[in-house]
Amino acid sequence: MTPLIRADGLIHHRSPPGRLSGVSVSIEAGRFTLITGGEESGAGLLLRVLGLLERPDAGEVWFDSQATSVLDDAGRLDLRNKLFGYLFAEPFLLDSFSVAENVAMPLFKIACLDLEQARARTAEVLNFAGLEAVADTAVAELAALDHHKVSLARALAISPRVLIAEEVGLHLPAEELRSFAELLRAVPDSLGIAVIATSPAGPQIFGADRRIRLEHGVIAEDSQPDPVQEAPAHD
């Protein structure tokens, strides 16, 4: 199977923290890949390079067999907007807007759907995230876990081929993180979207299809993790 994303010989130095020293990796569609490592391991940097949020100093990232180094900033932005969804540790929602309005925003600004198409797609992703009952509720009235669910639904609204999830669960207590991890884990299985994630919670909570562990800017382990386990408690 041709990988959806392929990176060869990535070299990138960012101070602080982290670096990449000749990293090569491929990402398949419909699979959950968890990138792990300490603060200066390069794990977060690799996620951002694979997600086209940063350019490497050397090496190449291919998306669907297309070299991305030949794209100018506008071309990279267009590719990100149309085919990548992004989920960050902070939800970055508009509190005075309703759940549905937050989720639908990229459908008008990026996908350019008409009103009925946007309504239908919004309903689909709200249902997937278990948010249909609060669709008309202002985000400010929701609990923290639901903020993250809204952010996920918004990232999925454009039907991306890749979901980049950075520092998943950084601000969630253990029980809520378990619930959110189950939802995030359903994305590749139910929607066929490749998920590439980092998380301070560690690999045991996600049941990822693949775990890539970095140390000092190189891949120290590339494995199929053990089945999902209980997450360690953290606040």
Buried (B, 14 or more C-beta within 10 A) or exposed (E): EEBBBBBEEBBBEBEEEBBBBEBEBBBBBBBBBBBBBEEBBBBBBBBBBBBBBBBBEEBBBBBBEEEBEEBEEEEBEEBBBEBBBBBBBEBEBEEEBBBBBBBBBBBEEBBEBEEEEBBEBBBBBBEBBEBBEBBEBBBEEBEEBBBBBBBBBBBBBBBBBBBBBBBBBBBBEBEBBBBBBEBBBBBBEEBEBBBBBBBBBBBBBBBBBBBBBBBEBEBEEEEEBEEBEEBEEEE
